[in-house]
Each structure stands twice: as C-alpha cells, then as structure tokens.
Amino acid sequence: MGLITPPVGLNVYIIHGITRVPMGTIFKGVVPFIIADILEIILLIAIPEITLFLPGLMDG
C-alpha cells in the first residue's frame, strides 16, 4: 500500500517516468487498489481469525 500512495508512491512515480502519463491519471487508476487494501485491513482487524486460520492448522 505504501508503494502506491502519496507521499512515497514509488511505483506511481516509476510508471510516470516510464510512460509520461500524467500523475493524476495514474493516481485515479490506483484508487481501486487503495480501496481494496483498506477493506482488507478492516476485514482482518474485524475478524482476526482469518489471519490465524492457517497457523492454527499447523498446531497439530
């Protein structure tokens, strides 16, 4: 998430440097991924069992 959001947004700056597409256009394209990341974090905080499911299977 840190590589696609300002102020760091390293991946966005690299895409801009390679393609010369305006930064605003690139950030508009990144918005769905930021929303998905935020929803994922909310889901993992709300239901921590999702995170602990596989390690729980390894308990034996």
PyMOL Python script that loads the backbone (N, CA, C, O; Angstrom):
from pymol import cmd

cmd.read_pdbstr("""\
ATOM      1  N   MET A   1       0.832  -1.181   0.000  1.00  0.00           N
ATOM      2  CA  MET A   1       0.000   0.000   0.000  1.00  0.00           C
ATOM      3  C   MET A   1       0.879   1.248   0.000  1.00  0.00           C
ATOM      4  O   MET A   1       0.528   2.251  -0.622  1.00  0.00           O
ATOM      5  N   GLY A   2       2.002   1.196   0.683  1.00  0.00           N
ATOM      6  CA  GLY A   2       2.888   2.346   0.761  1.00  0.00           C
ATOM      7  C   GLY A   2       3.544   2.696  -0.569  1.00  0.00           C
ATOM      8  O   GLY A   2       3.961   3.836  -0.777  1.00  0.00           O
ATOM      9  N   LEU A   3       3.637   1.720  -1.471  1.00  0.00           N
ATOM     10  CA  LEU A   3       4.278   1.992  -2.754  1.00  0.00           C
ATOM     11  C   LEU A   3       3.334   2.614  -3.778  1.00  0.00           C
ATOM     12  O   LEU A   3       3.771   3.021  -4.854  1.00  0.00           O
ATOM     13  N   ILE A   4       2.042   2.692  -3.452  1.00  0.00           N
ATOM     14  CA  ILE A   4       1.108   3.292  -4.407  1.00  0.00           C
ATOM     15  C   ILE A   4       0.403   4.526  -3.866  1.00  0.00           C
ATOM     16  O   ILE A   4      -0.384   5.147  -4.580  1.00  0.00           O
ATOM     17  N   THR A   5       0.674   4.895  -2.606  1.00  0.00           N
ATOM     18  CA  THR A   5       0.015   6.061  -2.033  1.00  0.00           C
ATOM     19  C   THR A   5       1.010   7.197  -1.810  1.00  0.00           C
ATOM     20  O   THR A   5       2.181   6.951  -1.523  1.00  0.00           O
ATOM     21  N   PRO A   6       0.551   8.427  -1.942  1.00  0.00           N
ATOM     22  CA  PRO A   6       1.430   9.554  -1.665  1.00  0.00           C
ATOM     23  C   PRO A   6       1.775   9.586  -0.176  1.00  0.00           C
ATOM     24  O   PRO A   6       0.991   9.036   0.597  1.00  0.00           O
ATOM     25  N   PRO A   7       2.825  10.152   0.278  1.00  0.00           N
ATOM     26  CA  PRO A   7       3.832  10.894  -0.455  1.00  0.00           C
ATOM     27  C   PRO A   7       4.909  10.020  -1.079  1.00  0.00           C
ATOM     28  O   PRO A   7       5.634  10.489  -1.956  1.00  0.00           O
ATOM     29  N   VAL A   8       5.040   8.756  -0.654  1.00  0.00           N
ATOM     30  CA  VAL A   8       6.101   7.925  -1.219  1.00  0.00           C
ATOM     31  C   VAL A   8       5.724   7.508  -2.627  1.00  0.00           C
ATOM     32  O   VAL A   8       6.345   7.971  -3.583  1.00  0.00           O
ATOM     33  N   GLY A   9       4.732   6.654  -2.788  1.00  0.00           N
ATOM     34  CA  GLY A   9       4.192   6.283  -4.091  1.00  0.00           C
ATOM     35  C   GLY A   9       5.238   5.933  -5.137  1.00  0.00           C
ATOM     36  O   GLY A   9       5.114   6.320  -6.298  1.00  0.00           O
ATOM     37  N   LEU A  10       6.264   5.205  -4.730  1.00  0.00           N
ATOM     38  CA  LEU A  10       7.385   4.923  -5.623  1.00  0.00           C
ATOM     39  C   LEU A  10       6.938   4.277  -6.935  1.00  0.00           C
ATOM     40  O   LEU A  10       7.406   4.673  -8.003  1.00  0.00           O
ATOM     41  N   ASN A  11       6.053   3.304  -6.873  1.00  0.00           N
ATOM     42  CA  ASN A  11       5.587   2.648  -8.102  1.00  0.00           C
ATOM     43  C   ASN A  11       4.893   3.625  -9.034  1.00  0.00           C
ATOM     44  O   ASN A  11       5.033   3.527 -10.253  1.00  0.00           O
ATOM     45  N   VAL A  12       4.150   4.561  -8.475  1.00  0.00           N
ATOM     46  CA  VAL A  12       3.441   5.542  -9.298  1.00  0.00           C
ATOM     47  C   VAL A  12       4.446   6.452 -10.011  1.00  0.00           C
ATOM     48  O   VAL A  12       4.279   6.772 -11.187  1.00  0.00           O
ATOM     49  N   TYR A  13       5.476   6.859  -9.293  1.00  0.00           N
ATOM     50  CA  TYR A  13       6.487   7.718  -9.900  1.00  0.00           C
ATOM     51  C   TYR A  13       7.269   6.982 -10.988  1.00  0.00           C
ATOM     52  O   TYR A  13       7.632   7.579 -12.001  1.00  0.00           O
ATOM     53  N   ILE A  14       7.526   5.704 -10.786  1.00  0.00           N
ATOM     54  CA  ILE A  14       8.218   4.914 -11.809  1.00  0.00           C
ATOM     55  C   ILE A  14       7.351   4.788 -13.052  1.00  0.00           C
ATOM     56  O   ILE A  14       7.850   4.939 -14.167  1.00  0.00           O
ATOM     57  N   ILE A  15       6.057   4.512 -12.880  1.00  0.00           N
ATOM     58  CA  ILE A  15       5.150   4.420 -14.026  1.00  0.00           C
ATOM     59  C   ILE A  15       5.111   5.747 -14.772  1.00  0.00           C
ATOM     60  O   ILE A  15       5.125   5.777 -16.003  1.00  0.00           O
ATOM     61  N   HIS A  16       5.063   6.834 -14.029  1.00  0.00           N
ATOM     62  CA  HIS A  16       5.055   8.162 -14.652  1.00  0.00           C
ATOM     63  C   HIS A  16       6.346   8.402 -15.436  1.00  0.00           C
ATOM     64  O   HIS A  16       6.311   8.939 -16.543  1.00  0.00           O
ATOM     65  N   GLY A  17       7.464   8.012 -14.871  1.00  0.00           N
ATOM     66  CA  GLY A  17       8.742   8.220 -15.536  1.00  0.00           C
ATOM     67  C   GLY A  17       8.885   7.409 -16.811  1.00  0.00           C
ATOM     68  O   GLY A  17       9.491   7.868 -17.779  1.00  0.00           O
ATOM     69  N   ILE A  18       8.331   6.210 -16.814  1.00  0.00           N
ATOM     70  CA  ILE A  18       8.452   5.346 -17.997  1.00  0.00           C
ATOM     71  C   ILE A  18       7.460   5.745 -19.081  1.00  0.00           C
ATOM     72  O   ILE A  18       7.823   5.814 -20.255  1.00  0.00           O
ATOM     73  N   THR A  19       6.216   6.009 -18.701  1.00  0.00           N
ATOM     74  CA  THR A  19       5.157   6.214 -19.698  1.00  0.00           C
ATOM     75  C   THR A  19       4.842   7.673 -19.983  1.00  0.00           C
ATOM     76  O   THR A  19       4.238   7.981 -21.010  1.00  0.00           O
ATOM     77  N   ARG A  20       5.241   8.579 -19.093  1.00  0.00           N
ATOM     78  CA  ARG A  20       4.918  10.011 -19.205  1.00  0.00           C
ATOM     79  C   ARG A  20       3.412  10.284 -19.166  1.00  0.00           C
ATOM     80  O   ARG A  20       2.946  11.312 -19.657  1.00  0.00           O
ATOM     81  N   VAL A  21       2.661   9.353 -18.579  1.00  0.00           N
ATOM     82  CA  VAL A  21       1.234   9.564 -18.338  1.00  0.00           C
ATOM     83  C   VAL A  21       1.117  10.535 -17.167  1.00  0.00           C
ATOM     84  O   VAL A  21       1.892  10.431 -16.216  1.00  0.00           O
ATOM     85  N   PRO A  22       0.169  11.479 -17.206  1.00  0.00           N
ATOM     86  CA  PRO A  22       0.041  12.437 -16.093  1.00  0.00           C
ATOM     87  C   PRO A  22      -0.186  11.736 -14.756  1.00  0.00           C
ATOM     88  O   PRO A  22      -0.869  10.715 -14.685  1.00  0.00           O
ATOM     89  N   MET A  23       0.398  12.300 -13.699  1.00  0.00           N
ATOM     90  CA  MET A  23       0.302  11.706 -12.368  1.00  0.00           C
ATOM     91  C   MET A  23      -1.150  11.548 -11.911  1.00  0.00           C
ATOM     92  O   MET A  23      -1.498  10.548 -11.283  1.00  0.00           O
ATOM     93  N   GLY A  24      -1.988  12.525 -12.221  1.00  0.00           N
ATOM     94  CA  GLY A  24      -3.395  12.443 -11.826  1.00  0.00           C
ATOM     95  C   GLY A  24      -4.082  11.225 -12.420  1.00  0.00           C
ATOM     96  O   GLY A  24      -4.883  10.572 -11.751  1.00  0.00           O
ATOM     97  N   THR A  25      -3.777  10.919 -13.663  1.00  0.00           N
ATOM     98  CA  THR A  25      -4.364   9.752 -14.330  1.00  0.00           C
ATOM     99  C   THR A  25      -3.899   8.465 -13.662  1.00  0.00           C
ATOM    100  O   THR A  25      -4.687   7.539 -13.472  1.00  0.00           O
ATOM    101  N   ILE A  26      -2.632   8.407 -13.310  1.00  0.00           N
ATOM    102  CA  ILE A  26      -2.102   7.208 -12.658  1.00  0.00           C
ATOM    103  C   ILE A  26      -2.732   7.027 -11.291  1.00  0.00           C
ATOM    104  O   ILE A  26      -3.126   5.917 -10.934  1.00  0.00           O
ATOM    105  N   PHE A  27      -2.833   8.111 -10.515  1.00  0.00           N
ATOM    106  CA  PHE A  27      -3.438   8.000  -9.187  1.00  0.00           C
ATOM    107  C   PHE A  27      -4.916   7.627  -9.276  1.00  0.00           C
ATOM    108  O   PHE A  27      -5.421   6.924  -8.401  1.00  0.00           O
ATOM    109  N   LYS A  28      -5.617   8.080 -10.309  1.00  0.00           N
ATOM    110  CA  LYS A  28      -7.018   7.668 -10.493  1.00  0.00           C
ATOM    111  C   LYS A  28      -7.099   6.172 -10.751  1.00  0.00           C
ATOM    112  O   LYS A  28      -8.038   5.514 -10.302  1.00  0.00           O
ATOM    113  N   GLY A  29      -6.131   5.634 -11.466  1.00  0.00           N
ATOM    114  CA  GLY A  29      -6.113   4.197 -11.735  1.00  0.00           C
ATOM    115  C   GLY A  29      -5.746   3.366 -10.522  1.00  0.00           C
ATOM    116  O   GLY A  29      -6.074   2.182 -10.457  1.00  0.00           O
ATOM    117  N   VAL A  30      -5.073   3.971  -9.569  1.00  0.00           N
ATOM    118  CA  VAL A  30      -4.622   3.267  -8.369  1.00  0.00           C
ATOM    119  C   VAL A  30      -5.696   3.238  -7.282  1.00  0.00           C
ATOM    120  O   VAL A  30      -5.638   2.409  -6.374  1.00  0.00           O
ATOM    121  N   VAL A  31      -6.659   4.126  -7.370  1.00  0.00           N
ATOM    122  CA  VAL A  31      -7.691   4.251  -6.327  1.00  0.00           C
ATOM    123  C   VAL A  31      -8.399   2.927  -6.015  1.00  0.00           C
ATOM    124  O   VAL A  31      -8.576   2.627  -4.834  1.00  0.00           O
ATOM    125  N   PRO A  32      -8.815   2.115  -6.996  1.00  0.00           N
ATOM    126  CA  PRO A  32      -9.465   0.847  -6.639  1.00  0.00           C
ATOM    127  C   PRO A  32      -8.566  -0.076  -5.803  1.00  0.00           C
ATOM    128  O   PRO A  32      -9.059  -0.799  -4.937  1.00  0.00           O
ATOM    129  N   PHE A  33      -7.273  -0.054  -6.055  1.00  0.00           N
ATOM    130  CA  PHE A  33      -6.357  -0.885  -5.285  1.00  0.00           C
ATOM    131  C   PHE A  33      -6.210  -0.372  -3.856  1.00  0.00           C
ATOM    132  O   PHE A  33      -6.096  -1.160  -2.918  1.00  0.00           O
ATOM    133  N   ILE A  34      -6.213   0.937  -3.693  1.00  0.00           N
ATOM    134  CA  ILE A  34      -6.144   1.519  -2.350  1.00  0.00           C
ATOM    135  C   ILE A  34      -7.406   1.167  -1.570  1.00  0.00           C
ATOM    136  O   ILE A  34      -7.332   0.810  -0.394  1.00  0.00           O
ATOM    137  N   ILE A  35      -8.549   1.265  -2.214  1.00  0.00           N
ATOM    138  CA  ILE A  35      -9.818   0.907  -1.562  1.00  0.00           C
ATOM    139  C   ILE A  35      -9.812  -0.567  -1.163  1.00  0.00           C
ATOM    140  O   ILE A  35     -10.232  -0.914  -0.059  1.00  0.00           O
ATOM    141  N   ALA A  36      -9.338  -1.431  -2.056  1.00  0.00           N
ATOM    142  CA  ALA A  36      -9.267  -2.864  -1.744  1.00  0.00           C
ATOM    143  C   ALA A  36      -8.331  -3.128  -0.569  1.00  0.00           C
ATOM    144  O   ALA A  36      -8.638  -3.962   0.283  1.00  0.00           O
ATOM    145  N   ASP A  37      -7.203  -2.436  -0.508  1.00  0.00           N
ATOM    146  CA  ASP A  37      -6.272  -2.600   0.605  1.00  0.00           C
ATOM    147  C   ASP A  37      -6.895  -2.151   1.920  1.00  0.00           C
ATOM    148  O   ASP A  37      -6.732  -2.817   2.943  1.00  0.00           O
ATOM    149  N   ILE A  38      -7.597  -1.042   1.901  1.00  0.00           N
ATOM    150  CA  ILE A  38      -8.246  -0.544   3.119  1.00  0.00           C
ATOM    151  C   ILE A  38      -9.318  -1.526   3.594  1.00  0.00           C
ATOM    152  O   ILE A  38      -9.418  -1.809   4.788  1.00  0.00           O
ATOM    153  N   LEU A  39     -10.111  -2.040   2.668  1.00  0.00           N
ATOM    154  CA  LEU A  39     -11.143  -3.020   3.039  1.00  0.00           C
ATOM    155  C   LEU A  39     -10.522  -4.296   3.600  1.00  0.00           C
ATOM    156  O   LEU A  39     -11.049  -4.892   4.540  1.00  0.00           O
ATOM    157  N   GLU A  40      -9.402  -4.707   3.018  1.00  0.00           N
ATOM    158  CA  GLU A  40      -8.711  -5.896   3.511  1.00  0.00           C
ATOM    159  C   GLU A  40      -8.219  -5.684   4.937  1.00  0.00           C
ATOM    160  O   GLU A  40      -8.363  -6.573   5.776  1.00  0.00           O
ATOM    161  N   ILE A  41      -7.652  -4.543   5.219  1.00  0.00           N
ATOM    162  CA  ILE A  41      -7.159  -4.254   6.571  1.00  0.00           C
ATOM    163  C   ILE A  41      -8.315  -4.211   7.560  1.00  0.00           C
ATOM    164  O   ILE A  41      -8.210  -4.747   8.663  1.00  0.00           O
ATOM    165  N   ILE A  42      -9.420  -3.575   7.171  1.00  0.00           N
ATOM    166  CA  ILE A  42     -10.602  -3.520   8.044  1.00  0.00           C
ATOM    167  C   ILE A  42     -11.117  -4.926   8.331  1.00  0.00           C
ATOM    168  O   ILE A  42     -11.454  -5.245   9.471  1.00  0.00           O
ATOM    169  N   LEU A  43     -11.179  -5.770   7.298  1.00  0.00           N
ATOM    170  CA  LEU A  43     -11.658  -7.141   7.467  1.00  0.00           C
ATOM    171  C   LEU A  43     -10.749  -7.939   8.396  1.00  0.00           C
ATOM    172  O   LEU A  43     -11.230  -8.692   9.243  1.00  0.00           O
ATOM    173  N   LEU A  44      -9.440  -7.777   8.239  1.00  0.00           N
ATOM    174  CA  LEU A  44      -8.503  -8.506   9.094  1.00  0.00           C
ATOM    175  C   LEU A  44      -8.557  -8.026  10.538  1.00  0.00           C
ATOM    176  O   LEU A  44      -8.348  -8.817  11.458  1.00  0.00           O
ATOM    177  N   ILE A  45      -8.831  -6.754  10.747  1.00  0.00           N
ATOM    178  CA  ILE A  45      -8.957  -6.235  12.114  1.00  0.00           C
ATOM    179  C   ILE A  45     -10.268  -6.700  12.739  1.00  0.00           C
ATOM    180  O   ILE A  45     -10.318  -7.044  13.920  1.00  0.00           O
ATOM    181  N   ALA A  46     -11.330  -6.706  11.932  1.00  0.00           N
ATOM    182  CA  ALA A  46     -12.649  -7.088  12.447  1.00  0.00           C
ATOM    183  C   ALA A  46     -12.749  -8.585  12.719  1.00  0.00           C
ATOM    184  O   ALA A  46     -13.418  -9.003  13.664  1.00  0.00           O
ATOM    185  N   ILE A  47     -12.087  -9.393  11.891  1.00  0.00           N
ATOM    186  CA  ILE A  47     -12.172 -10.856  12.028  1.00  0.00           C
ATOM    187  C   ILE A  47     -10.742 -11.418  12.045  1.00  0.00           C
ATOM    188  O   ILE A  47     -10.274 -11.926  11.026  1.00  0.00           O
ATOM    189  N   PRO A  48     -10.054 -11.336  13.170  1.00  0.00           N
ATOM    190  CA  PRO A  48      -8.655 -11.781  13.218  1.00  0.00           C
ATOM    191  C   PRO A  48      -8.485 -13.283  12.993  1.00  0.00           C
ATOM    192  O   PRO A  48      -7.380 -13.737  12.695  1.00  0.00           O
ATOM    193  N   GLU A  49      -9.560 -14.060  13.130  1.00  0.00           N
ATOM    194  CA  GLU A  49      -9.470 -15.495  12.898  1.00  0.00           C
ATOM    195  C   GLU A  49      -9.047 -15.811  11.462  1.00  0.00           C
ATOM    196  O   GLU A  49      -8.465 -16.864  11.204  1.00  0.00           O
ATOM    197  N   ILE A  50      -9.336 -14.908  10.535  1.00  0.00           N
ATOM    198  CA  ILE A  50      -8.925 -15.101   9.150  1.00  0.00           C
ATOM    199  C   ILE A  50      -7.399 -15.179   9.077  1.00  0.00           C
ATOM    200  O   ILE A  50      -6.845 -16.018   8.365  1.00  0.00           O
ATOM    201  N   THR A  51      -6.739 -14.313   9.806  1.00  0.00           N
ATOM    202  CA  THR A  51      -5.287 -14.270   9.803  1.00  0.00           C
ATOM    203  C   THR A  51      -4.701 -15.485  10.511  1.00  0.00           C
ATOM    204  O   THR A  51      -3.646 -15.984  10.119  1.00  0.00           O
ATOM    205  N   LEU A  52      -5.366 -15.955  11.531  1.00  0.00           N
ATOM    206  CA  LEU A  52      -4.833 -17.024  12.364  1.00  0.00           C
ATOM    207  C   LEU A  52      -5.264 -18.407  11.923  1.00  0.00           C
ATOM    208  O   LEU A  52      -4.898 -19.386  12.573  1.00  0.00           O
ATOM    209  N   PHE A  53      -6.022 -18.531  10.854  1.00  0.00           N
ATOM    210  CA  PHE A  53      -6.565 -19.830  10.432  1.00  0.00           C
ATOM    211  C   PHE A  53      -5.460 -20.805  10.051  1.00  0.00           C
ATOM    212  O   PHE A  53      -5.382 -21.887  10.633  1.00  0.00           O
ATOM    213  N   LEU A  54      -4.604 -20.461   9.095  1.00  0.00           N
ATOM    214  CA  LEU A  54      -3.556 -21.384   8.665  1.00  0.00           C
ATOM    215  C   LEU A  54      -2.539 -21.688   9.759  1.00  0.00           C
ATOM    216  O   LEU A  54      -2.190 -22.855   9.938  1.00  0.00           O
ATOM    217  N   PRO A  55      -2.046 -20.697  10.498  1.00  0.00           N
ATOM    218  CA  PRO A  55      -1.134 -21.059  11.588  1.00  0.00           C
ATOM    219  C   PRO A  55      -1.804 -21.988  12.626  1.00  0.00           C
ATOM    220  O   PRO A  55      -1.138 -22.828  13.230  1.00  0.00           O
ATOM    221  N   GLY A  56      -3.093 -21.830  12.820  1.00  0.00           N
ATOM    222  CA  GLY A  56      -3.821 -22.691  13.734  1.00  0.00           C
ATOM    223  C   GLY A  56      -3.852 -24.136  13.264  1.00  0.00           C
ATOM    224  O   GLY A  56      -3.864 -25.055  14.083  1.00  0.00           O
ATOM    225  N   LEU A  57      -3.865 -24.343  11.954  1.00  0.00           N
ATOM    226  CA  LEU A  57      -3.837 -25.708  11.410  1.00  0.00           C
ATOM    227  C   LEU A  57      -2.487 -26.370  11.637  1.00  0.00           C
ATOM    228  O   LEU A  57      -2.408 -27.597  11.697  1.00  0.00           O
ATOM    229  N   MET A  58      -1.434 -25.589  11.763  1.00  0.00           N
ATOM    230  CA  MET A  58      -0.096 -26.145  11.935  1.00  0.00           C
ATOM    231  C   MET A  58       0.189 -26.544  13.375  1.00  0.00           C
ATOM    232  O   MET A  58       1.219 -27.155  13.664  1.00  0.00           O
ATOM    233  N   ASP A  59      -0.720 -26.200  14.276  1.00  0.00           N
ATOM    234  CA  ASP A  59      -0.536 -26.519  15.695  1.00  0.00           C
ATOM    235  C   ASP A  59      -0.441 -28.033  15.940  1.00  0.00           C
ATOM    236  O   ASP A  59       0.260 -28.490  16.843  1.00  0.00           O
ATOM    237  N   GLY A  60      -1.152 -28.781  15.124  1.00  0.00           N
ATOM    238  CA  GLY A  60      -1.051 -30.231  15.197  1.00  0.00           C
ATOM    239  C   GLY A  60      -1.860 -30.788  16.271  1.00  0.00           C
ATOM    240  O   GLY A  60      -1.881 -32.004  16.462  1.00  0.00           O
TER     241      GLY A  60
END
""", "prot")
cmd.dss("prot")
cmd.show_as("cartoon", "prot")
cmd.util.cbc("prot")
cmd.orient("prot")
